[in-house]
Amino acid sequence: MRAPALSKHGRLFAAAAIIEGITWTGLLIGMWIKYGLDGSHLGVWLFGRLHGAAFIFYLVATFLVGARLRWPGWALLLALLAAIPPLVTIPLEMWFRRSGRLSRPEIGLAQ
């Protein structure tokens, strides 16, 4: 069974979740190189900044999408908490996609 097509705001949340996960991965690799291999700090410097921006983008997108797609409070809270541990936003996005939480009618928009 295929997941329903994503709404415009569902696509925004999916992009934010994936970008947040990618920058987390870059930051973790950068930390491994810096602290595990006693290597360069460039990865932490670069991905720390990118991940900071991606984290803020994800939080803003989560609030916007949660309001537009009428998520229940538990779903909004879960999406916000998913940004804290590394790489949790990606499986959450996949679950929200499969469950139709990214495909619901949007408030104030003609579908």
N, C-alpha and C positions, 0 to 999 in steps of 0.2 A: 504494500500500500504506500503510495507516494504522499509526502507531506504537502499540505496546501501551499499555494503560491504565496510568497511573502508580500506583505504590504510595503508601501514606500518607507514607512517608519520601521517596519520589521527588517528591511534591508539595511537601514542605518544602524540598528542595534547589532545585526550580524557583523557588519563591517567593524564597528567599534569593538566588539568582543574578540574578533580575530586579530585586529591590530594590537589590542591590549595583550593578547596571548603571544604574539610574535615578539613584541618588545620585551615581555617578561623573559622569553627564551633568550633573546640577545643579552639581556642584563645578566641572566644566570650564567651564560657562557663567558661573558666578560668577567664576572666574579670568579669563575673557575680558573680562567687564565691568570688573573691578577693574584689571587690568593692561593690557588692550588698549585700553579706552576711557577709562581714568583715571576710572572711576566709583566707585560705592559698594563697600564691602567687605562688605556685608550678605550677599550670596550666598555668598561664601567662608566667612564666619562660620557661617552656617546650614548649608550643605551640607557643610562640613568636619566639623562635629559629626555630622550625619546619616550621612555616608559612613563616618566612623570607627565608629559603632555598626553600620552595615550590614556593614562589612568584618569585624568581630568575629563578628557573627551568621552571616555566610557561612562563616567558618572553622570555627566550632563545628558548624554544620549539615553541612559537608562531612565532618568527622571522624565525626559521628554516622551520617550516611547511608552513607558509605563502609563503616563497620563493619556496619551493619544489612543493607545490600544486597550485602555481600561483594565489594566492588570489588577488583580486583587493585591492587597497589602503584602501577603506572604510572598507573592512572586516578585514584587518590587524589592522587598527586603532580601530575598535570596539572590537576586541579580546584583544588588549592591554588595552583599557579603562575598559573592563569587570573585570580586576584584581583588580581594586581599590575599588569598593563597595563590601561589604561582599556577598559572595555566588552567584555572577552573572556569574561566569565562567561556572557553571553547566548548567543553562538554555541556555547559549550561545552555549555550546558544543552540547546540544541536538538539537538546531536549525540548527547549522552547519552540524550535522550528517543527519538530515532530508532533508536539502536542497542539500546534495551531496557535500558540500565544504570539507569534509574529505575523499572523495572517488575519487577525480579527479586524472588523470594521473600525475605522478611525473616527474619532470625534471631530465633527466640523468639516469633514471632507466627503465629497461625493465619491462613491465607489462604483 
